[in-house]
Amino acid sequence: MCPLGGGYSLARRKSKDSTRTFSLEVTAKPGSNLQKQDAGNSVYDAKNRPVLVPGRVDAYRFMTFYLDTSSDNFEDFYGKVVDPEWLETNTSAHARELARARQSNRKPPCWRVLHRVTYVSRVLDTSSGGATGYAQALGALGLASDHQLFTKLQPYLTGATGSLADLTAATTAALQAHFPILVPHTATIVNRLAAYHQLPDTTDLLILPAPATVPVPTTPTSPAPTQPARAGLTVPASIPRGTQVSVGYTVPPEQVMPKNWVGIFVPNAAVNSGSLHWQYAPDANGTVGLPNSEHLGAGHYQLWLLANDGYTPLAGSYDLTIA
């Protein structure tokens, strides 16, 4: 989602009397210019606030894993990471050193550093005719992204991010007390906060707890709370092998985004681990076929509907059997 260029050099040594564990320091410096430009000039709105470019990443989080030695790491590095043609023909010092270090006959165990993005926030379109209701509500508050909203909500969620029930109750109370314009989008916000705080998977992250568990101030004349609309997929129980996977989808208006997408995964895989096949689902409802999914082997799979080129679940998981 946020490709970074650069290189890493690492040496590891340890003697029998060492008492200190290993550590890894990682620094990432992606581009930070989010402001719209017109003929080289920065663009501002009527209130002299910078106009940001929708779609640009304003915040993300990644985790770095230092994996111990394995011959599989050697094979992955020379078989999947390094371009073999570059290795054979390039005359740079880096290419020559890598070529000399290659020992395909021995496949020596290698260490591995793995970086995984676990959260992405993008600037939303808050003002055009195609802006979603949720994005327009953020824009009315002078906010332009999930990250900016989460920063505003943080003081009201202290101690309430350990479970979905606590997070939902605290978020609902905070929105009603301090951001009433966002109350119709409570389900969307809870959903995204749950993904941000990496709460364990639930059967449906968009389902709010029963109204009795949420402190909602009411009056005798207040209408009964209604269940928010939810996104969903229509997935067949099974399809024959060699058939393209095709599913129907429905998305509430406030969650419609041009790069919502449907992905098919191996069972119980994390959604940010990589889908087998995928396709965008940009409308409020429709049907999508997943390109090249007809080549999947027989077995069990799961489908998810995910938000805006990221990994926030809108609906899922749904089981599918290819026979």
N, C-alpha and C positions, 0 to 999 in steps of 0.2 A: 504493500500500500504506500510505503514511503521509502523508495529505494535510496540507498546511501552509497556513495563511492568511497573507496579508501582501502587501506591494507593494514594488516596486523602482523607483528613479529613477536614471538613468544618463546622464551626458554624456560625450562623447568628443571630444577635440581633439588635433591633432598638427600641428606645424610641420615644415618641411623639415630643420631642424637638431636635431630631437628625437633623443635617444639612448636613451631609456627605453621599454621595451615596455609595453603595456597590461596591467592586472591587474584582477581582479574579486574583491571580498571578499563572501562569502556567509555569513550567520549563520542557523542554524535552531534554534528553541527549541520543540520539540514537548512535549506533556505528559509528565511523568515519574512519575506516581503509579501504580504497579503493584499496590499492596497492596489486598487485599479489604477491603470495608467492610461492617459490619453495624449498621444503624440509626445510621450516622454514626461508629461506632467502628472502629478498625483491628483486624483479626483476626490472631492469632498462633497458632502450633501449640503442641504440648505441650512443645517445646524452646525456646519463646519466640522463634521465628523468624517473621518476617513471612510470612503466607500471600499468595501472589501470585495474580492473576486470570489463568487460562489464556486464551491468545489475544492478550493485550496485547503490544505491541511493546516489547522491552527494549533493542534495538540495531538500528541500520540504517546503511547507508552510501549516499551519493549522490554523483554526479559532476555538475559544472556545466560546460556548454560555452558559450563565447561565440562565436556564429556571425556571420560577416561579412554585409554588406549583400546583400539579395536582394529582388526584387519578390514572390517567393513568400512571404516573411515577412510582407509587408503583407497579402496575401490571406488567409494563415492567421490573422493577428491579428484582422482585421475580419470574416472569414468564419466562423471557428471558435471564437475565444476570447471576443470581445465579444458580448454579447447585443444584437442589433439593436433589440429593443423597448426595452430599458433605455437604449440610446444615444439613441433618438429621444424618449423621454418623461421620462427622469430629469433633474432640474434641478440636480443637484449640480455642484460645480466640476469634479470629475474627468470627469463625463459630458460637460459642455460643452466642456472642453478636447479630449477625444478626438474629439468630433464636429467641432470646428473643424480638428483635425489630419487628418481623413479627406480624402483626395484621390483618390476612386475613379476619376476620369478619367485621372489620371497614374500611380497605383499606384507611388509612389516607393519605391526600395529601403530596407529597414529592417534594423537589427541585431536579433539574437535571442539571448535567454538561455534555454538549455535545461537543465533539471534532470532527471536520470535516477537512480532508485533502483537500485542494483546488488546490494544484499544486505539481507535482513530476517531478524531473529531474534525469535521470539515465545515468550512464557512457555508451557511445556507443562503439560498435566495429568499430574501425576506420581503421584497417589494414588487416584483414583477407580477404580471397577470397569471403566471404559472406557479407562483409560490403557494405552498401548502398552508392550511390554516394554522398549523403548529408554528411554521416559520414566520408567518405574518404576526402571530402573537408575540414571538420573541422580538421581532423587529419593533413592535410597539413599545417594548421595554428598553430599546436601545441595545439589544443583544443580537448576536449574529451566528451563534453556534451552540452546540450542546455543552462544550467545555466552558463557555462563558456563563451559561446557566448553572452548571454544576458548581462553579466557583461561588455564585450567589447563594446557592442552596446549602453549601457545606456547613455553615454555622448552625443550621437547623437540623442537621442529620447526625450530629455527634452521638456516638453510641448506638446508632440505629441502622448500621450498614452490615450487620452480621447475618441477618435473615431477611427473606423477601417480605414476610409479614411486618417486621419492624420497619423496614425501609418504606413499604407502602404507607403505613400509618403516619410516619414522620413526614414523608413527602406530601401526602394529602393535606395534613395539617398546615405545613409550611406554605403550600400553594394557596390554600383558602385564606390564610391570615395575611400573607405578604404579596402574593402574585395572583390575584383572583382571575386575571385575564387568561391564565394558563390552566385553570381548573378543568375546562373541557378536554384538555390534553393530558390529564393525569396518567392514564394508562401508558401513553407513549413515553412520558418522562420516567415513570417507574421502570418500564422496560429497559430504557437506555441506562439508567442508573444501576440497575441490577447487572447489566453486562459490564459496566465500568468497574463495579466493585467485585466482579468475578464471583457472583453468588452461584451456588450449585444449581445445575439445571433443574427446571420444574416442568411439569407437563405442559404448561402454557404460561409464559412469562407475562402475558397481557391480561390474565385474569386477576381482578382485584379481589381481596378477601370480602367476605360477607359484610354488608354495611354495618352490622352490629359491632364488628371488631375495629372499625375506623371511627375515630372521634370526630363526627360531623355535627356541628351545631345546627339544630333545626328549630323551627317554630311550629305551632299546631297547624298552620296553613301551608307549610312547606311541602312541595310535591315529593313523592317518593323518589329516591335516587334510581337512575336507570343504568343498566349494564352497558359499558362502553362497547362500541363496535370493535370487532376483532378481525385481524387478518387470518387467512386460512388457505389451505391447499386442498384440492380435490384430487386424490391419488388412488389409482386402481389398486386392488389388493395384490394382483399379480399380472404379468404380461409374458408372452412367449419370448424366449431368447431370440435375438436378432431384430427385435422391434424397438424403434426409438421410444424413449421414455417421454411421455407427454402428460402434463398435469394442468389443471385449472387453478386459478388463484383469484383471491378477493382481498383488497386492501382498503381500509377506511380512508376517507379523503385526506385527513390530516397526516397520514403516513405514506401517501403516494409520493414517490421520488423517482427520478428518471433512471436511477441505477440500482433500484431494488432488484434482487436476483434470486433465482431458484437454483439450488445445488443438490447433487446427489453424492452421498458419502457412504463409506463402509460403516456398518453398525457401530454405534457408540463412539464414533470418532468426534473429537472436538471440531467445531465448525471452522476454527482458524487453522486447522491442520492441513487443509487443502482438499477441495472437492474433486471428485472423479470427472464430472462434467457439469456444466452450468449454462444458464441463459438469463438475460435480463428480463424483468417483469415490470415494465415502466408505468403501466396503467392501473386504474382502480380495479379492474377485473379483466380476465382474459384467459387464454390458454397458451402455454409455451411448450415447445419441444426442445429437448436438450441435445445439441449437436453431438454426433459420434457416440451417443449412449447406446446405439444399437450394437456396438461392439462389446458391451459388458458381458461377462460370463454369467452363467447361472448362479444364483445365490440370493442372499438377503441384503437389502440396502435400506438407507434412510434418506429422506428428503427434507430440506429446510427452506423456508422463505426468509431471506436475510436483507437487511436494510442498506441501501445506498452505497454499494461497493464495499461494505464493511462486513462485520461479523455479528452485528446486533440482531438477534432472532426476532422476526416478526411473527412467525408461526413454525411449529415443528416440535419434535420430529414426527415424520410419517413413514410407516413401514411399507416397503415394496419388495415383492418376490419376483425374481426373473427365473422362469422355469425352463 
